[in-house]
Amino acid sequence: MVVSGLKLAYDSEVPGALTNRHLITNLSDGVDPKITAEKIPMVAPGSKHSIRIGSTVSGGGGTFDRIKTSFVVTPSNTLFQYQFALVLQNDNRHADYQKSGFSIDITDNDGQPLSCNFFGVQLQNGGTSQGFKLQGDLEYKNWTTGAIDLRNYIGKIINAEVTAHGCTGREHFGYAYFDAQCLKTEVKIASFCPDEDGFMTIIAPEGFDSYLWNNGATTARIKVKANVGDRYTVKVSPLEKLDASCSFQLDYKIPYTATDTTITATICEGESFKVANKTYKNSGVYVNKITRGNVCDSTIKLNLTVIPIAKHQQSFTICEGKSITVGDSIYTKTGIYVNHIIRASGCDSVITTYLTVEDFQLVMPLALSITEGENVNLALNLQPVGVYTIQWNPPTGLSCATCATTTANPSASTQYVVTVKNASQACTQTEKVKITVLPCNIYVPDIFSPNGDQQNDIFFVYGNSCVRQIKEMVVYDRWGEIIFQKSNFQASDPQQGWDGRYLGNIAVENVYAYKIWVEFNSGKISKYMGSVTLLR
């Protein structure tokens, strides 16, 4: 496998064959899941992939995991620069030599250690290891950069081994993230020409514990007043665990530089590109002559392309309770919204969304009842007032199946469903109403008492609204003699009934037969027969 230019091999022949032991990390992996006190990225800063070795679960101790590589040192790769982050589980039961640890070991092709070859750490009892932080029983170290100077080994084969291990008691884990690359051991400059004030930045290799410049500065980067021939030296010392005798010195002499440079750049509309003290915002070819005293003469040709912003407008109308999504934004309220969406070119698209949120209220009866043959009005109360699309289903028995107010005359009990849409068709509501159709019929009492107490004194026929009239009503005594008879009168009228008298006197208590012919509104005539008991 290759990590930042170095081909690294697993100690195991099959990469990733051991569960929780070997992992090639990606930027999408995020941060280490165990350390919550601070974020430790699973990929080294500036890289796209790194390697994690070592067990990540308790009980995974007692073993070690190793990656290694070999390379030939050339004048262009004399600096072995590495990055690592560590998560080691500690305990109070094991001796120091049994605890989790990590090491980097550099040897020549014969396996002999190089001077300044080793960096290692092993947990100890009695406190947190130097440079580590503590979270519970975990000692951890965020990404740290180290480097080893190999200029004395040009032409030789160098071996590098990285090892992570848990405790030998097989109870506590230890793992490491690692990345490495080979660079040239040299001092660099941030730019060939000084800035407008005559200063330039000189950069020593990163990854060392300390720096000491001949001007007294102690950082990897220094900013100096540039003059041709000025010489700067820096003494660099290795990380804390390496021998201080491994320090070495690098020199840099400020030269006169004359360059012709062509820069091809692409920016997005609204951005700018700066060359020296000039700023450009439009596509074109620009030539700049930069003179910095006796240090630098530079001609810079800039080929600049400006990608225009893609602008788009869109309008939506939705119903209350709904939403629209634009990019990673969700909108639910009326308004004007502007979103910037990054295109494949890296430049934004500007999307302006005009959103209208509508709603309406629908009120109607939920249940009604009518008698067979009757009509009933179904009226919708719609707010706000406006234009609506209405559809009643089923349309059977309705005077208008698309009106807000309609007359229903179903022949049987029916549930009507009405669907209403507003003018924009964005909002739809559905309601139901049950119309129960009662049968067309009459009611004939089976007892009455004509005793003048104003309670059930009259024997008469009750009928609902579907009864047009009582065609005829005849009451017989037990010998078949007609003692009451009346024709063509309205139902439910006590004045049209029998008052219990026969030939001017109250009839005797007895059971009397009757026959009643009823004419309904439909024109149908039905005959009813029965008996009524007269009580005094």
Summary of the structure (lengths in Angstrom):
residues: 536
radius of gyration: 49.7
end to end distance: 115.6
largest distance: 151.7
contacts: 1583
relative contact order: 0.08
helix: 3%
strand: 54%
